[in-house]
Amino acid sequence: MAAAPVPPGAITTSLHFALGYGKNTRQLKNAPAEGSVEIDDDDDATVLTSMLTAQGVPSLVPEVLQTIAAARQALQRDPSLTISAQGYDKVRKQFLTEHAISGGTGRHVWPVGSTTILKRAGGSWSQALQEAGLGTSSAKPAGNFGAARFTEEDFITALREFARHAEETGGSTSYQNYLTWRKHQQQSGRSDLPSGAAVRNTFGSWSAALQNL
């Protein structure tokens, strides 16, 4: 039985976790104490919890969420933070080995493999990093991620257009729905919509971004 498609949230959380897991003693030293941070995107937390539960390690959810939240806060402070495909594979292997997690028929393992991430990003690791809000080799070390291309007005315009679409279709204004909507718009030829990660990093969180509607 073929595995179901990997949710976008699984890829984003995998990359953010790898960033935090690999740098949490140095880059994330200013992260809040345990229990004081949460993932702003409920969809991401739901996907992560579901996958880790299916893998038989639901007890790891709080620690993993903590690491991801700390990584996202670090990205707010320094949008140039990044991780190579090789570095990602090393972190993933270490995590899976440490917790004796292995694959299974009909399901994907979290953190997802770098091959899966590459396929979803058209074969470009830089594109995968960009979509997840991490820095790339061409990213500038200062300023908000995406700021060189989009102004704050551009972000707000995109959010308001998305909100109108959600209202017209009866959908929610969740982060996941924005990703889906943007993807459909891109398939129609649009290139003027910032990624969800860029929006979130610019305003600090998805809920903070929605306050501009």
ZADOMAR-116688 format. One record per residue: y, x, z of N, C-alpha, C in turn; residue in one letter. Coordinates in Angstrom, 3 decimals, always signed. Example, Ala and Ser with C-alpha at 12.3 -4.5 7.8 and 13.67 -1.06 7.14 Angstrom:
BEGIN
<<-5.690, +13.190, +7.800>, <-4.500, +12.300, +7.800>, <-3.300, +13.200, +7.800>, A>
<<-2.250, +12.850, +7.080>, <-1.060, +13.670, +7.140>, <+0.030, +12.900, +7.870>, S>
//
This chain:
BEGIN
<<-1.197, +0.839, +0.000>, <+0.000, +0.000, +0.000>, <+1.250, +0.875, +0.000>, M>
<<+2.142, +0.639, -0.926>, <+3.358, +1.441, -1.037>, <+4.312, +1.129, +0.107>, A>
<<+5.023, +2.143, +0.546>, <+5.986, +1.951, +1.623>, <+7.192, +1.183, +1.118>, A>
<<+7.783, +0.384, +2.000>, <+8.982, -0.367, +1.640>, <+10.136, +0.607, +1.438>, A>
<<+11.152, +0.208, +0.663>, <+12.306, +1.086, +0.446>, <+12.936, +1.513, +1.766>, P>
<<+13.427, +2.722, +1.817>, <+14.068, +3.231, +3.022>, <+15.462, +2.605, +3.160>, V>
<<+15.774, +1.981, +4.284>, <+17.109, +1.401, +4.470>, <+18.161, +2.500, +4.482>, P>
<<+19.357, +2.244, +3.953>, <+20.418, +3.263, +3.973>, <+20.688, +3.782, +5.379>, P>
<<+20.589, +2.887, +6.358>, <+20.842, +3.292, +7.738>, <+19.881, +4.355, +8.227>, G>
<<+18.660, +4.368, +7.692>, <+17.673, +5.367, +8.098>, <+18.084, +6.748, +7.606>, A>
<<+18.687, +6.789, +6.425>, <+19.127, +8.070, +5.867>, <+20.349, +8.589, +6.621>, I>
<<+21.312, +7.705, +6.855>, <+22.524, +8.103, +7.571>, <+22.207, +8.609, +8.968>, T>
<<+21.390, +7.840, +9.696>, <+21.067, +8.252, +11.064>, <+20.244, +9.530, +11.085>, T>
<<+19.389, +9.713, +10.088>, <+18.587, +10.940, +10.026>, <+19.487, +12.164, +9.876>, S>
<<+20.449, +12.088, +8.977>, <+21.357, +13.215, +8.749>, <+22.233, +13.471, +9.966>, L>
<<+22.745, +12.405, +10.568>, <+23.595, +12.575, +11.745>, <+22.800, +13.138, +12.917>, H>
<<+21.569, +12.679, +13.077>, <+20.730, +13.196, +14.152>, <+20.451, +14.686, +13.944>, F>
<<+20.133, +15.061, +12.721>, <+19.843, +16.467, +12.437>, <+21.056, +17.338, +12.725>, A>
<<+22.234, +16.832, +12.397>, <+23.462, +17.573, +12.670>, <+23.630, +17.769, +14.175>, L>
<<+23.460, +16.685, +14.933>, <+23.614, +16.762, +16.382>, <+22.511, +17.539, +17.058>, G>
<<+21.296, +17.366, +16.588>, <+20.130, +18.029, +17.187>, <+20.194, +19.529, +16.977>, Y>
<<+20.753, +19.928, +15.858>, <+20.826, +21.344, +15.563>, <+22.033, +22.040, +16.147>, G>
<<+23.068, +21.282, +16.522>, <+24.316, +21.898, +16.966>, <+24.783, +21.405, +18.334>, K>
<<+23.934, +20.645, +19.057>, <+24.436, +19.985, +20.259>, <+24.821, +20.915, +21.402>, N>
<<+24.476, +22.192, +21.326>, <+24.895, +23.098, +22.393>, <+26.213, +23.794, +22.076>, T>
<<+26.659, +23.671, +20.831>, <+27.884, +24.373, +20.433>, <+28.921, +23.417, +19.853>, R>
<<+28.598, +22.792, +18.727>, <+29.552, +21.924, +18.052>, <+29.803, +20.631, +18.823>, Q>
<<+28.813, +20.173, +19.613>, <+28.948, +18.887, +20.280>, <+29.184, +19.042, +21.778>, L>
<<+29.707, +20.167, +22.183>, <+29.843, +20.448, +23.608>, <+30.808, +19.493, +24.312>, K>
<<+31.683, +18.827, +23.561>, <+32.636, +17.914, +24.180>, <+32.172, +16.466, +24.155>, N>
<<+30.906, +16.242, +23.818>, <+30.382, +14.876, +23.757>, <+30.380, +14.253, +25.139>, A>
<<+30.570, +12.910, +25.235>, <+30.554, +12.226, +26.523>, <+29.202, +12.366, +27.201>, P>
<<+29.179, +12.084, +28.474>, <+27.945, +12.192, +29.245>, <+26.942, +11.144, +28.799>, A>
<<+25.677, +11.391, +29.109>, <+24.600, +10.494, +28.699>, <+24.849, +9.080, +29.218>, E>
<<+24.617, +8.119, +28.340>, <+24.776, +6.725, +28.717>, <+26.156, +6.177, +28.430>, G>
<<+27.104, +7.061, +28.008>, <+28.476, +6.606, +27.809>, <+28.846, +6.452, +26.353>, S>
<<+27.902, +6.749, +25.445>, <+28.186, +6.601, +24.021>, <+27.210, +5.641, +23.388>, V>
<<+27.664, +4.970, +22.360>, <+26.814, +4.039, +21.638>, <+27.080, +4.176, +20.153>, E>
<<+26.097, +3.836, +19.333>, <+26.310, +3.785, +17.895>, <+27.108, +2.531, +17.590>, I>
<<+28.192, +2.691, +16.877>, <+29.058, +1.559, +16.580>, <+28.402, +0.572, +15.621>, D>
<<+27.505, +1.058, +14.769>, <+26.896, +0.213, +13.745>, <+25.579, -0.371, +14.246>, D>
<<+25.579, -1.670, +14.539>, <+24.382, -2.316, +15.059>, <+23.219, -2.198, +14.084>, D>
<<+23.510, -2.260, +12.778>, <+22.452, -2.174, +11.776>, <+21.735, -0.827, +11.861>, D>
<<+22.497, +0.248, +12.033>, <+21.898, +1.571, +12.149>, <+20.995, +1.647, +13.373>, D>
<<+21.491, +1.139, +14.495>, <+20.703, +1.173, +15.726>, <+19.433, +0.345, +15.588>, A>
<<+19.531, -0.794, +14.901>, <+18.370, -1.660, +14.711>, <+17.315, -0.986, +13.850>, T>
<<+17.757, -0.377, +12.746>, <+16.834, +0.322, +11.850>, <+16.141, +1.463, +12.585>, V>
<<+16.919, +2.247, +13.294>, <+16.385, +3.388, +14.027>, <+15.369, +2.942, +15.077>, L>
<<+15.732, +1.935, +15.851>, <+14.844, +1.437, +16.903>, <+13.541, +0.912, +16.323>, T>
<<+13.650, +0.186, +15.216>, <+12.461, -0.372, +14.575>, <+11.524, +0.730, +14.091>, S>
<<+12.080, +1.756, +13.467>, <+11.252, +2.827, +12.912>, <+10.600, +3.669, +14.009>, M>
<<+11.358, +4.012, +15.045>, <+10.781, +4.812, +16.120>, <+9.736, +4.011, +16.894>, L>
<<+9.945, +2.724, +17.028>, <+8.960, +1.869, +17.697>, <+7.670, +1.827, +16.888>, T>
<<+7.803, +1.695, +15.552>, <+6.635, +1.673, +14.675>, <+5.885, +3.002, +14.719>, A>
<<+6.609, +4.076, +15.036>, <+5.996, +5.399, +15.122>, <+5.392, +5.662, +16.496>, Q>
<<+5.508, +4.676, +17.377>, <+4.903, +4.802, +18.697>, <+5.696, +5.583, +19.705>, G>
<<+7.013, +5.790, +19.429>, <+7.836, +6.565, +20.361>, <+9.138, +5.818, +20.704>, V>
<<+9.044, +4.560, +21.139>, <+10.264, +3.813, +21.465>, <+11.060, +4.445, +22.604>, P>
<<+10.389, +5.237, +23.437>, <+11.083, +5.868, +24.562>, <+12.116, +6.902, +24.112>, S>
<<+12.019, +7.326, +22.845>, <+12.954, +8.332, +22.336>, <+14.275, +7.722, +21.866>, L>
<<+14.312, +6.400, +21.735>, <+15.493, +5.729, +21.173>, <+16.790, +6.097, +21.904>, V>
<<+16.872, +5.989, +23.240>, <+18.139, +6.305, +23.917>, <+18.627, +7.722, +23.653>, P>
<<+17.704, +8.693, +23.726>, <+18.084, +10.090, +23.489>, <+18.557, +10.314, +22.055>, E>
<<+17.876, +9.695, +21.104>, <+18.236, +9.850, +19.696>, <+19.597, +9.203, +19.424>, V>
<<+19.814, +8.015, +19.973>, <+21.102, +7.340, +19.794>, <+22.227, +8.180, +20.387>, L>
<<+21.961, +8.803, +21.515>, <+22.952, +9.667, +22.159>, <+23.328, +10.821, +21.241>, Q>
<<+22.347, +11.441, +20.641>, <+22.582, +12.581, +19.759>, <+23.379, +12.169, +18.525>, T>
<<+23.025, +11.023, +17.942>, <+23.720, +10.536, +16.753>, <+25.173, +10.202, +17.080>, I>
<<+25.381, +9.506, +18.191>, <+26.739, +9.134, +18.579>, <+27.592, +10.374, +18.814>, A>
<<+27.010, +11.394, +19.451>, <+27.745, +12.630, +19.701>, <+28.081, +13.339, +18.388>, A>
<<+27.142, +13.313, +17.440>, <+27.391, +13.931, +16.142>, <+28.534, +13.220, +15.422>, A>
<<+28.574, +11.901, +15.514>, <+29.634, +11.148, +14.846>, <+30.991, +11.427, +15.476>, R>
<<+31.006, +11.602, +16.785>, <+32.265, +11.947, +17.426>, <+32.701, +13.349, +17.013>, Q>
<<+31.736, +14.247, +16.865>, <+32.057, +15.605, +16.426>, <+32.628, +15.594, +15.010>, A>
<<+32.099, +14.711, +14.161>, <+32.598, +14.596, +12.790>, <+34.024, +14.051, +12.761>, L>
<<+34.366, +13.238, +13.727>, <+35.743, +12.754, +13.813>, <+36.685, +13.914, +14.114>, Q>
<<+36.220, +14.829, +14.960>, <+37.049, +15.984, +15.314>, <+37.080, +17.026, +14.207>, R>
<<+35.946, +17.182, +13.529>, <+35.846, +18.213, +12.490>, <+35.000, +17.684, +11.327>, D>
<<+35.631, +17.044, +10.328>, <+34.906, +16.464, +9.189>, <+34.206, +17.483, +8.303>, P>
<<+34.423, +18.774, +8.554>, <+33.771, +19.790, +7.720>, <+32.360, +20.119, +8.210>, S>
<<+31.949, +19.587, +9.351>, <+30.605, +19.860, +9.865>, <+29.564, +19.417, +8.846>, L>
<<+28.533, +20.241, +8.664>, <+27.547, +19.936, +7.632>, <+26.195, +20.516, +8.007>, T>
<<+25.198, +20.271, +7.177>, <+23.865, +20.829, +7.375>, <+23.220, +20.994, +6.004>, I>
<<+22.545, +22.103, +5.806>, <+21.881, +22.344, +4.530>, <+20.561, +21.594, +4.470>, S>
<<+20.021, +21.450, +3.271>, <+18.717, +20.796, +3.123>, <+17.658, +21.585, +3.875>, A>
<<+17.744, +22.913, +3.816>, <+16.796, +23.764, +4.513>, <+16.928, +23.588, +6.026>, Q>
<<+18.161, +23.540, +6.483>, <+18.404, +23.340, +7.906>, <+17.912, +21.974, +8.367>, G>
<<+18.114, +20.972, +7.508>, <+17.656, +19.628, +7.830>, <+16.136, +19.603, +7.963>, Y>
<<+15.443, +20.221, +7.011>, <+13.978, +20.245, +7.050>, <+13.474, +20.935, +8.315>, D>
<<+14.150, +21.979, +8.729>, <+13.751, +22.714, +9.929>, <+13.890, +21.839, +11.167>, K>
<<+15.032, +21.145, +11.274>, <+15.259, +20.266, +12.421>, <+14.248, +19.127, +12.434>, V>
<<+14.021, +18.536, +11.271>, <+13.075, +17.414, +11.171>, <+11.673, +17.844, +11.598>, R>
<<+11.226, +18.983, +11.096>, <+9.890, +19.476, +11.436>, <+9.786, +19.731, +12.934>, K>
<<+10.817, +20.315, +13.500>, <+10.820, +20.608, +14.932>, <+10.717, +19.320, +15.748>, Q>
<<+11.478, +18.315, +15.365>, <+11.480, +17.044, +16.084>, <+10.125, +16.349, +15.978>, F>
<<+9.581, +16.275, +14.758>, <+8.306, +15.592, +14.550>, <+7.167, +16.316, +15.268>, L>
<<+7.192, +17.646, +15.236>, <+6.145, +18.426, +15.895>, <+6.225, +18.276, +17.408>, T>
<<+7.431, +18.352, +17.929>, <+7.636, +18.257, +19.374>, <+7.114, +16.942, +19.943>, E>
<<+7.249, +15.877, +19.150>, <+6.845, +14.555, +19.641>, <+5.565, +14.048, +18.985>, H>
<<+4.852, +14.931, +18.301>, <+3.556, +14.609, +17.692>, <+3.627, +13.365, +16.812>, A>
<<+4.647, +13.310, +15.964>, <+4.834, +12.179, +15.054>, <+4.321, +12.559, +13.673>, I>
<<+3.501, +11.698, +13.110>, <+2.967, +11.956, +11.770>, <+3.166, +10.727, +10.906>, S>
<<+2.997, +10.886, +9.592>, <+3.181, +9.781, +8.664>, <+2.052, +8.776, +8.748>, G>
<<+2.255, +7.668, +8.038>, <+1.248, +6.621, +8.015>, <+1.332, +5.838, +6.725>, G>
<<+0.247, +5.179, +6.365>, <+0.218, +4.405, +5.130>, <+1.164, +3.211, +5.215>, T>
<<+1.987, +3.047, +4.186>, <+2.839, +1.868, +4.100>, <+4.130, +1.943, +4.890>, G>
<<+4.466, +3.096, +5.436>, <+5.732, +3.198, +6.159>, <+6.299, +4.607, +6.040>, R>
<<+7.608, +4.696, +6.186>, <+8.286, +5.977, +6.164>, <+8.450, +6.467, +7.601>, H>
<<+8.519, +7.757, +7.750>, <+8.712, +8.356, +9.063>, <+10.184, +8.698, +9.247>, V>
<<+10.697, +8.405, +10.434>, <+12.067, +8.788, +10.786>, <+12.013, +10.014, +11.677>, W>
<<+12.836, +11.030, +11.459>, <+13.836, +11.165, +10.400>, <+13.168, +11.239, +9.024>, P>
<<+13.811, +10.651, +8.042>, <+13.205, +10.600, +6.711>, <+13.207, +11.990, +6.079>, V>
<<+12.316, +12.202, +5.124>, <+12.211, +13.503, +4.477>, <+13.394, +13.817, +3.573>, G>
<<+13.665, +15.084, +3.388>, <+14.785, +15.485, +2.539>, <+14.563, +15.065, +1.088>, S>
<<+13.304, +14.984, +0.669>, <+13.008, +14.537, -0.694>, <+13.471, +13.099, -0.895>, T>
<<+13.232, +12.262, +0.104>, <+13.675, +10.862, +0.043>, <+15.190, +10.783, +0.004>, T>
<<+15.843, +11.591, +0.818>, <+17.305, +11.612, +0.849>, <+17.859, +12.016, -0.514>, I>
<<+17.255, +13.035, -1.110>, <+17.703, +13.502, -2.416>, <+17.520, +12.435, -3.490>, L>
<<+16.380, +11.751, -3.463>, <+16.130, +10.702, -4.455>, <+17.178, +9.607, -4.365>, K>
<<+17.525, +9.215, -3.155>, <+18.511, +8.152, -2.970>, <+19.908, +8.589, -3.383>, R>
<<+20.131, +9.911, -3.418>, <+21.456, +10.437, -3.783>, <+21.462, +11.009, -5.189>, A>
<<+20.495, +10.600, -5.997>, <+20.468, +11.063, -7.384>, <+20.152, +12.529, -7.532>, G>
<<+19.470, +13.106, -6.557>, <+19.089, +14.515, -6.643>, <+20.125, +15.483, -6.125>, G>
<<+21.231, +14.965, -5.589>, <+22.310, +15.836, -5.108>, <+22.405, +15.807, -3.586>, S>
<<+22.165, +16.950, -2.965>, <+22.296, +17.025, -1.504>, <+23.755, +16.846, -1.086>, W>
<<+24.659, +17.385, -1.884>, <+26.089, +17.224, -1.584>, <+26.488, +15.754, -1.591>, S>
<<+25.942, +14.991, -2.540>, <+26.236, +13.564, -2.601>, <+25.682, +12.856, -1.371>, Q>
<<+24.496, +13.245, -0.946>, <+23.897, +12.636, +0.249>, <+24.761, +12.912, +1.475>, A>
<<+25.235, +14.150, +1.584>, <+26.102, +14.502, +2.706>, <+27.399, +13.712, +2.663>, L>
<<+27.952, +13.588, +1.474>, <+29.215, +12.873, +1.313>, <+29.071, +11.412, +1.711>, Q>
<<+27.975, +10.797, +1.288>, <+27.753, +9.388, +1.603>, <+27.578, +9.174, +3.101>, E>
<<+27.065, +10.189, +3.794>, <+26.848, +10.079, +5.234>, <+28.050, +10.562, +6.041>, A>
<<+29.092, +11.017, +5.337>, <+30.301, +11.437, +6.036>, <+30.283, +12.863, +6.548>, G>
<<+29.344, +13.677, +6.087>, <+29.291, +15.084, +6.476>, <+30.069, +15.919, +5.470>, L>
<<+30.410, +17.128, +5.867>, <+31.132, +18.007, +4.975>, <+30.216, +18.578, +3.901>, G>
<<+30.802, +19.009, +2.804>, <+30.062, +19.668, +1.731>, <+30.694, +21.032, +1.501>, T>
<<+30.100, +21.813, +0.618>, <+30.601, +23.164, +0.371>, <+32.018, +23.159, -0.162>, S>
<<+32.406, +22.037, -0.796>, <+33.748, +21.958, -1.373>, <+34.721, +21.201, -0.485>, S>
<<+34.229, +20.782, +0.696>, <+35.088, +20.005, +1.586>, <+36.109, +20.902, +2.266>, A>
<<+37.298, +20.376, +2.489>, <+38.323, +21.123, +3.192>, <+38.052, +21.029, +4.692>, K>
<<+38.289, +22.097, +5.440>, <+37.956, +22.115, +6.845>, <+38.869, +21.287, +7.725>, P>
<<+40.016, +20.916, +7.227>, <+40.950, +20.166, +8.060>, <+41.230, +18.801, +7.452>, A>
<<+41.669, +17.866, +8.320>, <+42.004, +16.528, +7.842>, <+40.810, +15.615, +7.838>, G>
<<+41.046, +14.313, +7.735>, <+39.962, +13.347, +7.723>, <+39.151, +13.436, +6.455>, N>
<<+37.853, +13.180, +6.586>, <+36.969, +13.219, +5.430>, <+37.427, +12.195, +4.403>, F>
<<+37.575, +12.598, +3.171>, <+37.984, +11.672, +2.130>, <+39.484, +11.526, +2.004>, G>
<<+40.239, +12.169, +2.904>, <+41.681, +11.975, +2.913>, <+42.345, +12.515, +1.654>, A>
<<+41.737, +13.528, +1.034>, <+42.350, +14.111, -0.154>, <+42.290, +13.150, -1.338>, A>
<<+41.342, +12.231, -1.287>, <+41.176, +11.314, -2.396>, <+41.750, +9.933, -2.106>, R>
<<+41.573, +9.449, -0.886>, <+42.020, +8.106, -0.544>, <+43.099, +8.139, +0.531>, F>
<<+44.101, +7.300, +0.374>, <+45.133, +7.156, +1.390>, <+44.685, +6.079, +2.385>, T>
<<+45.382, +5.987, +3.502>, <+45.042, +4.953, +4.490>, <+45.190, +3.564, +3.868>, E>
<<+46.181, +3.408, +2.989>, <+46.368, +2.128, +2.308>, <+45.164, +1.800, +1.427>, E>
<<+44.588, +2.819, +0.789>, <+43.400, +2.607, -0.038>, <+42.235, +2.099, +0.811>, D>
<<+42.088, +2.703, +1.987>, <+41.008, +2.282, +2.883>, <+41.186, +0.816, +3.286>, F>
<<+42.392, +0.473, +3.674>, <+42.656, -0.892, +4.136>, <+42.480, -1.896, +3.001>, I>
<<+42.925, -1.522, +1.795>, <+42.763, -2.401, +0.636>, <+41.288, -2.668, +0.369>, T>
<<+40.475, -1.623, +0.430>, <+39.037, -1.772, +0.201>, <+38.409, -2.659, +1.265>, A>
<<+38.809, -2.472, +2.514>, <+38.266, -3.276, +3.609>, <+38.627, -4.746, +3.449>, L>
<<+39.841, -5.006, +3.045>, <+40.281, -6.396, +2.891>, <+39.580, -7.063, +1.713>, R>
<<+39.368, -6.316, +0.646>, <+38.637, -6.867, -0.495>, <+37.193, -7.176, -0.098>, E>
<<+36.603, -6.269, +0.668>, <+35.249, -6.485, +1.151>, <+35.179, -7.704, +2.072>, F>
<<+36.184, -7.847, +2.932>, <+36.213, -8.979, +3.866>, <+36.328, -10.299, +3.110>, A>
<<+37.120, -10.316, +2.047>, <+37.239, -11.543, +1.231>, <+35.898, -11.880, +0.594>, R>
<<+35.227, -10.853, +0.100>, <+33.905, -11.063, -0.499>, <+32.933, -11.630, +0.535>, H>
<<+32.964, -11.078, +1.740>, <+32.069, -11.539, +2.799>, <+32.354, -13.000, +3.143>, A>
<<+33.631, -13.343, +3.198>, <+34.000, -14.724, +3.520>, <+33.557, -15.686, +2.413>, E>
<<+33.742, -15.266, +1.161>, <+33.390, -16.120, +0.027>, <+31.885, -16.330, -0.097>, E>
<<+31.113, -15.319, +0.300>, <+29.656, -15.402, +0.163>, <+28.953, -15.788, +1.457>, T>
<<+29.732, -15.943, +2.521>, <+29.133, -16.323, +3.794>, <+28.419, -15.180, +4.489>, G>
<<+28.743, -13.954, +4.106>, <+28.108, -12.795, +4.728>, <+28.949, -12.240, +5.863>, G>
<<+28.418, -11.233, +6.536>, <+29.148, -10.608, +7.635>, <+29.894, -9.374, +7.132>, S>
<<+30.783, -8.864, +7.955>, <+31.543, -7.669, +7.597>, <+30.919, -6.436, +8.259>, T>
<<+29.613, -6.399, +8.324>, <+28.924, -5.274, +8.956>, <+29.025, -4.027, +8.085>, S>
<<+28.794, -2.894, +8.693>, <+28.804, -1.619, +7.983>, <+27.763, -1.620, +6.869>, Y>
<<+26.570, -2.122, +7.185>, <+25.496, -2.151, +6.190>, <+25.878, -2.995, +4.981>, Q>
<<+26.509, -4.145, +5.235>, <+26.918, -5.010, +4.125>, <+28.001, -4.357, +3.280>, N>
<<+28.860, -3.547, +3.920>, <+29.868, -2.822, +3.138>, <+29.196, -1.838, +2.201>, Y>
<<+28.180, -1.129, +2.696>, <+27.460, -0.168, +1.859>, <+26.835, -0.864, +0.645>, L>
<<+26.235, -2.025, +0.899>, <+25.594, -2.776, -0.189>, <+26.625, -3.260, -1.193>, T>
<<+27.721, -3.809, -0.689>, <+28.788, -4.312, -1.559>, <+29.381, -3.187, -2.393>, W>
<<+29.661, -2.042, -1.767>, <+30.237, -0.910, -2.488>, <+29.285, -0.423, -3.571>, R>
<<+27.993, -0.385, -3.259>, <+27.013, +0.075, -4.235>, <+27.015, -0.824, -5.461>, K>
<<+27.080, -2.134, -5.238>, <+27.122, -3.078, -6.363>, <+28.394, -2.894, -7.179>, H>
<<+29.504, -2.645, -6.492>, <+30.771, -2.426, -7.187>, <+30.719, -1.149, -8.026>, Q>
<<+30.094, -0.123, -7.495>, <+29.962, +1.128, -8.240>, <+29.093, +0.942, -9.477>, Q>
<<+28.066, +0.122, -9.349>, <+27.188, -0.146, -10.491>, <+27.932, -0.886, -11.591>, Q>
<<+29.032, -1.534, -11.204>, <+29.867, -2.238, -12.188>, <+30.930, -1.326, -12.774>, S>
<<+30.917, -0.061, -12.345>, <+31.843, +0.903, -12.919>, <+33.017, +1.301, -12.051>, G>
<<+33.110, +0.762, -10.836>, <+34.245, +1.096, -9.985>, <+34.049, +2.439, -9.294>, R>
<<+35.143, +3.172, -9.124>, <+35.101, +4.450, -8.435>, <+36.259, +4.571, -7.449>, S>
<<+36.869, +3.431, -7.123>, <+38.055, +3.439, -6.279>, <+37.782, +2.964, -4.856>, D>
<<+36.509, +2.928, -4.453>, <+36.171, +2.446, -3.118>, <+35.612, +3.588, -2.269>, L>
<<+36.206, +3.870, -1.112>, <+35.717, +4.950, -0.251>, <+34.353, +4.611, +0.330>, P>
<<+33.575, +5.628, +0.624>, <+32.261, +5.395, +1.219>, <+32.428, +4.811, +2.615>, S>
<<+31.365, +4.172, +3.086>, <+31.409, +3.610, +4.433>, <+31.633, +4.691, +5.473>, G>
<<+30.995, +5.842, +5.269>, <+31.159, +6.947, +6.213>, <+32.600, +7.442, +6.243>, A>
<<+33.248, +7.484, +5.078>, <+34.639, +7.931, +5.020>, <+35.542, +6.959, +5.761>, A>
<<+35.276, +5.667, +5.598>, <+36.068, +4.652, +6.315>, <+35.886, +4.825, +7.813>, V>
<<+34.645, +4.937, +8.224>, <+34.350, +5.054, +9.653>, <+34.966, +6.314, +10.247>, R>
<<+34.863, +7.433, +9.549>, <+35.403, +8.680, +10.072>, <+36.921, +8.671, +10.126>, N>
<<+37.553, +7.968, +9.179>, <+39.012, +7.907, +9.152>, <+39.571, +7.117, +10.331>, T>
<<+38.920, +5.990, +10.660>, <+39.434, +5.123, +11.717>, <+38.755, +5.364, +13.065>, F>
<<+37.716, +6.185, +13.080>, <+37.049, +6.496, +14.335>, <+35.758, +5.739, +14.553>, G>
<<+35.681, +4.509, +14.045>, <+34.462, +3.698, +14.150>, <+34.598, +2.542, +13.172>, S>
<<+33.500, +1.875, +12.896>, <+33.551, +0.744, +11.968>, <+34.328, -0.415, +12.575>, W>
<<+34.124, -0.673, +13.856>, <+34.839, -1.780, +14.510>, <+36.341, -1.512, +14.522>, S>
<<+36.731, -0.258, +14.691>, <+38.161, +0.081, +14.664>, <+38.727, -0.134, +13.272>, A>
<<+37.946, +0.195, +12.241>, <+38.392, -0.017, +10.862>, <+38.624, -1.496, +10.591>, A>
<<+37.739, -2.339, +11.116>, <+37.851, -3.785, +10.866>, <+39.063, -4.403, +11.559>, L>
<<+39.627, -3.711, +12.507>, <+40.820, -4.228, +13.179>, <+42.027, -4.234, +12.253>, Q>
<<+41.913, -3.576, +11.100>, <+43.016, -3.544, +10.131>, <+42.973, -4.716, +9.167>, N>
<<+41.985, -5.571, +9.313>, <+41.890, -6.736, +8.401>, <+42.937, -7.776, +8.749>, L>
//
